């Protein structure tokens, strides 16, 4: 899935070995597939299949199609 955004502040290539299991950060993290620690903080990688309900996924798809 891709999300359309207004701006991107940075793009970072990170080796998969740097990906940390979310449970090692906080066991209760829902909808997070992985965490990458960077010098300036952390990036949480969302599991969009679990993050969005079926209705939200359909609404997002419709909105994307509407804008193209």
N, C-alpha and C positions, 0 to 999 in steps of 0.2 A: 504494500500500500504506500502511496505517496500522499503527502499533505502539501497543499499550496500555501505559501506563506508570503507575507509582504516583504520581509527582509531577512537576510542571513548575516549574522555578525562574524561567523568564522566557520571554517571547515577543517576538521582535524582527522588525520589518518592515524589509527591506533592499532597496533598488533593485537590479534585476538588473545594472546597470552596476557595482555594487560587488563582484560575483562575480568571483573570480580563478580562472584555470585552475590546476588542481592541479600541472601540470607546471612552472609558474613558481615554485612553492614547493619542491617536491622531485620530481624526475622519476620516482622509484620508487614514488610513492604509488599503491597499488592500491585499487580499490573506492571511490575518492573522485571525486565528480562535480564538486565545486567547493569553493572556500574563500572565506569572508567574513572580512575583517579588521575587528575591533571595537576599541574603545578598551581593553577589558580583556583582549584576546587574539584568538584565531581560532576560527571555527566550521568544522568539516569536514563537508561535506554528502556523506553516503554514497550510493553507487549500490547500492541494495538488490538490484536484479536481478543484479548481478555479485557482490555481497557474500555472498549466501546461495546455497548449492548447492541443487539441486532438492529433495533430501531435507530440508534445513533449512527451505526455503520451505514444503514440505508439512507439516512438523512444526509450524511457526509457525502456519500456517493452521488446523491441527487444534486446537492449543492455544487459539487465539482463539475458534473455534467452540465449544469445550468450556466456555469461561468465559462464554458469552452465553446 
